[in-house]
Amino acid sequence: MTKRQLTFGNVPVPYVASWSEEEHFFLDICPHAKGIAICQAENRGAGKPMFGKPHMNRQREAVIFDLCDLCGGALRNRTKVSLSHARPRSHGAAAFDILQVEPLLHKECAAISLRHCPSLRRDIRAGSLEVRQVLSHRVQIALYSEQGTFEATGVRRKSFSHAKVQLLNWKDRDERWLDR
């Protein structure tokens, strides 16, 4: 089921984006990650969208349940796209994993995102943003240290943070592919 697509002016707002009325962070059981996590007030659509600042709960929901970053709809049986700066890293579950915090997108939603987001267009021109057709992936959940959790919530305790997409198999593409 697709979530209601919100807009700000005529710009579509990503499903996982935070809004200015959702800035309160606290520790609680995350219904998506099933553990103690840094959670965030839920009031999607209230105030102004904070593009580029993912909502903790919706980001985990989108990654864990394979939902589109932009529309919130299911990615199952659809072409999945990664728009990310992610490069191979040595700190994943396996050496040199490609891990990204950006949820995947439907191909058509990736094209819409690129049309509306000046930051994505700039990074494509600079060659710093990767466009990948994702063939297989899995989920990892980041664990925050006691200090990181304290800085976010005021409570010293290890907790879950963002969910991460671990890319397993993909094809490198370019932005022109998104509109084909």
C-alpha positions in Angstrom: 0.0 0.0 0.0 1.4 3.4 -1.0 1.5 6.1 1.7 -0.1 9.4 1.0 2.4 11.5 -1.0 2.9 14.8 0.7 4.1 17.9 -1.1 5.5 21.3 -0.1 4.5 23.8 -2.7 4.8 21.6 -5.9 7.7 19.6 -4.6 7.1 16.0 -3.5 8.4 15.3 0.0 10.1 12.0 0.6 8.1 9.6 2.9 11.1 9.3 5.2 11.8 13.1 5.5 11.4 14.7 8.9 9.1 17.7 9.4 9.8 20.6 11.7 7.1 19.5 14.2 8.9 16.2 14.7 12.1 17.3 16.3 11.7 15.6 19.7 14.0 12.5 20.1 13.6 9.8 22.8 14.3 6.2 23.6 11.6 3.6 23.1 11.0 0.2 21.6 11.1 0.6 17.8 8.1 -1.3 16.3 10.2 -1.9 13.1 13.6 -2.9 14.6 12.0 -4.6 17.6 14.4 -3.2 20.1 15.4 -0.1 22.1 16.0 2.6 19.6 16.4 6.4 19.2 12.8 7.3 18.2 11.3 10.5 17.0 8.0 12.3 17.5 5.5 11.4 14.8 3.7 14.2 13.1 4.3 13.7 9.3 3.2 16.8 7.3 3.2 19.2 10.3 5.4 22.3 9.8 8.0 22.4 7.1 9.8 19.4 5.5 13.4 19.0 6.5 14.7 17.6 3.2 17.9 15.6 3.7 17.1 14.9 7.3 15.4 11.4 7.6 12.9 10.7 10.3 14.4 7.9 12.5 11.3 5.7 12.7 10.2 6.1 9.1 13.8 5.6 7.8 14.0 2.2 9.7 10.5 1.3 8.5 11.4 2.0 4.9 14.6 0.0 5.0 13.4 -2.9 7.1 10.1 -3.3 5.2 11.5 -2.5 1.7 9.5 0.7 1.1 10.3 3.5 -1.3 12.1 6.5 0.1 9.9 8.9 -1.8 6.4 7.5 -1.9 6.5 4.9 0.9 5.1 2.2 -1.4 6.2 -1.4 -1.4 9.3 -2.1 -3.6 8.5 -5.8 -3.9 8.4 -7.0 -7.5 9.5 -3.6 -8.8 12.8 -2.2 -10.1 14.7 -1.0 -7.1 17.1 2.0 -7.3 19.8 3.3 -5.0 20.7 7.0 -5.2 23.6 7.2 -2.8 27.1 8.4 -2.2 27.9 5.0 -0.6 31.2 3.4 -1.5 32.7 0.1 -0.2 33.5 0.4 3.5 35.5 -1.8 5.9 33.0 -1.4 8.9 30.1 -3.5 7.6 29.2 -7.0 8.6 31.6 -8.1 5.9 34.7 -6.2 4.7 34.1 -3.7 2.0 30.3 -3.9 2.1 28.4 -1.1 0.4 26.1 0.2 3.1 23.8 3.2 2.8 21.2 4.8 5.1 19.1 6.0 2.1 16.2 3.7 1.5 15.8 2.4 -2.0 13.4 3.9 -4.5 11.1 2.7 -7.3 12.7 3.6 -10.6 10.1 6.2 -11.4 10.4 7.7 -7.9 14.1 8.0 -8.3 13.5 9.9 -11.6 11.1 12.2 -9.8 13.5 12.8 -6.9 16.3 13.7 -9.4 14.0 16.2 -11.2 13.0 17.9 -8.0 16.2 17.8 -5.8 18.9 20.3 -6.5 21.3 18.5 -4.2 20.9 15.2 -6.1 21.3 17.0 -9.5 24.5 18.7 -8.3 26.0 15.5 -7.0 25.2 13.7 -10.2 27.0 16.4 -12.2 29.9 16.2 -9.8 30.1 12.4 -10.2 29.7 11.9 -6.4 26.2 10.3 -6.5 25.9 6.6 -7.6 22.8 5.5 -9.5 22.5 1.7 -9.1 19.8 -0.8 -10.1 19.7 -3.0 -7.0 19.2 -6.7 -7.7 19.7 -8.0 -4.2 20.2 -6.4 -0.8 19.7 -7.0 3.0 19.3 -4.9 6.1 21.7 -4.1 8.9 20.7 -2.0 11.9 23.3 0.5 13.3 24.0 0.4 17.0 24.6 3.7 18.7 27.1 4.0 21.6 26.0 5.1 25.0 27.5 8.5 24.2 25.8 8.8 20.8 22.4 7.9 22.4 23.0 10.4 25.2 23.7 13.2 22.7 20.5 12.4 20.9 18.2 11.7 23.8 19.8 12.6 27.1 19.9 8.9 28.2 23.1 6.9 28.4 22.3 3.6 26.9 23.3 1.7 23.7 20.4 1.7 21.2 19.5 1.1 17.6 20.0 4.0 15.3 19.4 4.0 11.5 18.7 1.0 9.4 21.2 0.4 6.6 20.8 -1.1 3.2 23.6 -3.6 2.4 23.9 -3.9 -1.4 24.7 -7.4 -2.4 24.2 -7.3 -6.2 23.6 -4.3 -8.5 24.2 -2.8 -11.9 25.7 0.6 -12.1 23.5 2.9 -14.2 23.3 6.6 -15.1 20.6 9.2 -14.6 19.4 8.8 -18.3 18.5 5.1 -17.4 15.9 6.4 -14.9 13.7 7.9 -17.6 13.9 4.9 -20.0 
